[in-house]
Amino acid sequence: MLKVQEIRELIKLVDHSSLDEFVYEYEGAKIKMKKNAAVGTVTVKEQVTPAPVVVAEKTSAPVAAVEVKHEEPIAPQAQPAQTPAADTSNLHKINSPMVGTFYASPSPDADAYVKVGSKVSSDSVVCIVEAMKLFNEIEAEVNGEIVEILVKDGQLVEYGQPLFLVKPE
């Protein structure tokens, strides 16, 4: 299997080339890279259970996602229910300031920070977004009442993704 540094070099080479897709197979391992104008991905599939790979280095290459997949089936995450087309123009959206994992409570056995109907002030913590093992408390930014929670506990969130709708006071 290729080392992390070798995979990074491949990502850079594919990114700077005119290739749109690159596949590498060796001894049961498969690396597949695709790119387009907006997003590039890397998929690694292995037959054996690999040691954990930690990638914590920023690169200047515009590859937007690196995804490691294994042959064991992974249950798909439930997508949040689509909100009905209601007038939300008077509601404040609390957006995620980063890419990470959304947590509604400070620990798995604790109550959620807020629920629908909870009153919040501008400095109230409403959730945690975990990114690279750092747990970032997200504040409400406005005084008001939580009208809707738009994501599920443990769901991956993107930068700028709305997390809550708040009716300002």
C-alpha positions as a printed NumPy array, in Angstrom:
array([[  0.   ,   0.   ,   0.   ],
       [  1.157,   3.509,  -0.727],
       [  2.242,   5.765,   2.107],
       [  0.322,   8.926,   2.922],
       [  3.078,  11.126,   1.487],
       [  3.03 ,   9.151,  -1.777],
       [ -0.756,   9.572,  -2.001],
       [ -0.354,  13.325,  -1.453],
       [  2.19 ,  13.458,  -4.278],
       [ -0.225,  11.57 ,  -6.558],
       [ -2.974,  14.057,  -5.687],
       [ -0.702,  16.951,  -6.639],
       [  0.349,  15.292,  -9.897],
       [ -3.221,  14.489, -10.926],
       [ -4.381,  17.969,  -9.907],
       [ -1.729,  19.678, -12.05 ],
       [ -2.34 ,  17.38 , -15.024],
       [ -5.098,  17.361, -17.625],
       [ -6.385,  14.016, -16.302],
       [ -9.935,  13.926, -14.976],
       [ -9.648,  10.46 , -13.435],
       [ -6.781,   8.3  , -12.147],
       [ -7.006,   4.684, -10.857],
       [ -4.185,   2.719,  -9.184],
       [ -4.591,  -0.936,  -8.118],
       [ -1.946,  -3.028,  -6.355],
       [ -2.189,  -6.104,  -4.086],
       [ -5.901,  -5.699,  -3.32 ],
       [ -5.681,  -1.959,  -2.692],
       [ -7.326,   0.502,  -5.043],
       [ -6.845,   4.259,  -5.228],
       [ -9.227,   6.203,  -7.42 ],
       [ -8.99 ,   9.957,  -7.961],
       [-11.464,  12.072,  -9.888],
       [-11.414,  15.772, -10.424],
       [-13.525,  18.402, -12.07 ],
       [-13.516,  22.174, -12.04 ],
       [-14.996,  22.444,  -8.535],
       [-14.196,  19.286,  -6.57 ],
       [-11.59 ,  16.543,  -6.62 ],
       [-11.873,  13.321,  -4.628],
       [ -9.618,  10.466,  -3.708],
       [-11.07 ,   7.077,  -2.842],
       [ -8.972,   4.329,  -1.277],
       [-10.444,   0.812,  -1.12 ],
       [ -8.677,  -2.068,   0.573],
       [ -9.473,  -5.728,   1.173],
       [ -7.66 ,  -5.813,   4.529],
       [ -8.211,  -3.548,   7.511],
       [ -5.592,  -0.787,   7.284],
       [ -3.942,   1.152,  10.066],
       [ -5.639,   4.518,  10.649],
       [ -4.413,   7.282,   8.372],
       [ -4.259,  10.806,   9.778],
       [ -3.926,  13.676,   7.353],
       [ -3.398,  16.984,   9.137],
       [ -1.267,  18.89 ,   6.644],
       [ -2.682,  21.66 ,   4.502],
       [ -1.816,  21.505,   0.844],
       [ -2.14 ,  24.221,  -1.734],
       [ -3.731,  21.842,  -4.238],
       [ -7.426,  22.575,  -4.769],
       [ -8.487,  18.988,  -4.109],
       [-11.605,  19.505,  -2.021],
       [-12.078,  16.078,  -0.432],
       [-10.085,  13.008,   0.444],
       [-12.267,  10.055,   1.235],
       [-11.112,   6.676,   2.553],
       [-13.535,   3.817,   1.967],
       [-13.298,   0.19 ,   3.031],
       [-15.051,  -2.839,   1.62 ],
       [-17.19 ,  -3.315,   4.758],
       [-20.665,  -1.861,   4.199],
       [-21.219,   1.472,   5.882],
       [-24.748,   2.466,   6.802],
       [-25.774,   5.636,   4.964],
       [-26.402,   8.661,   7.139],
       [-29.954,   9.833,   7.34 ],
       [-30.463,  13.04 ,   5.434],
       [-32.346,  15.799,   7.226],
       [-35.995,  16.06 ,   6.272],
       [-36.734,  18.718,   3.711],
       [-38.361,  21.702,   5.353],
       [-41.694,  22.763,   3.943],
       [-41.659,  25.938,   1.888],
       [-42.469,  28.287,   4.756],
       [-41.621,  31.971,   4.971],
       [-38.213,  32.044,   6.666],
       [-37.297,  35.589,   5.656],
       [-37.85 ,  36.889,   9.197],
       [-35.806,  34.064,  10.785],
       [-32.084,  34.217,  11.588],
       [-29.989,  31.286,  10.378],
       [-27.151,  30.049,  12.574],
       [-24.61 ,  28.717,  10.073],
       [-21.683,  26.39 ,  10.592],
       [-18.422,  28.376,  10.634],
       [-16.449,  25.323,   9.479],
       [-16.557,  21.831,   8.026],
       [-16.942,  19.223,  10.772],
       [-19.271,  16.999,  12.756],
       [-22.348,  18.52 ,  14.431],
       [-23.023,  17.592,  18.06 ],
       [-26.196,  18.804,  19.789],
       [-24.864,  18.128,  23.308],
       [-21.543,  18.42 ,  25.163],
       [-21.343,  14.627,  25.61 ],
       [-23.328,  11.59 ,  24.423],
       [-25.106,  11.152,  27.78 ],
       [-25.866,  14.869,  28.313],
       [-28.98 ,  16.779,  27.264],
       [-28.895,  18.837,  24.073],
       [-27.807,  22.463,  24.39 ],
       [-31.08 ,  23.643,  22.826],
       [-34.358,  22.206,  21.593],
       [-37.118,  23.645,  19.433],
       [-38.733,  26.352,  21.56 ],
       [-35.605,  27.071,  23.628],
       [-34.884,  30.74 ,  24.348],
       [-31.321,  31.785,  23.476],
       [-29.239,  34.903,  23.949],
       [-26.484,  36.053,  21.606],
       [-23.794,  34.325,  23.703],
       [-25.705,  31.062,  24.314],
       [-23.923,  27.905,  23.132],
       [-26.289,  26.039,  20.797],
       [-24.065,  23.165,  19.606],
       [-20.528,  21.917,  19.011],
       [-18.854,  21.439,  15.626],
       [-15.869,  19.088,  15.852],
       [-13.116,  19.549,  13.302],
       [ -9.778,  17.706,  13.463],
       [-10.401,  16.611,  17.076],
       [-11.086,  20.207,  18.181],
       [-14.523,  20.806,  19.668],
       [-15.751,  24.305,  18.762],
       [-18.717,  25.742,  20.656],
       [-21.12 ,  27.578,  18.352],
       [-23.03 ,  30.529,  19.796],
       [-26.499,  31.747,  18.819],
       [-25.364,  35.253,  17.697],
       [-28.884,  36.639,  18.338],
       [-31.474,  36.79 ,  21.111],
       [-34.527,  34.743,  20.265],
       [-36.255,  31.374,  20.158],
       [-35.094,  28.216,  18.341],
       [-37.72 ,  27.501,  15.677],
       [-36.061,  24.6  ,  13.866],
       [-32.975,  22.392,  14.133],
       [-31.841,  21.69 ,  10.573],
       [-29.244,  18.929,  11.183],
       [-29.081,  15.657,  13.096],
       [-26.675,  14.866,  15.935],
       [-23.456,  13.354,  14.542],
       [-24.098,  14.629,  11.001],
       [-21.253,  16.038,   8.913],
       [-21.774,  19.719,   8.142],
       [-20.211,  22.019,   5.56 ],
       [-18.91 ,  25.563,   5.921],
       [-21.846,  27.991,   5.836],
       [-24.48 ,  25.239,   6.154],
       [-27.516,  26.408,   8.168],
       [-27.771,  24.571,  11.503],
       [-30.665,  26.356,  13.267],
       [-33.469,  28.779,  12.499],
       [-34.029,  31.383,  15.237],
       [-36.956,  33.751,  15.603],
       [-35.265,  36.982,  16.759],
       [-36.758,  38.933,  19.664]])
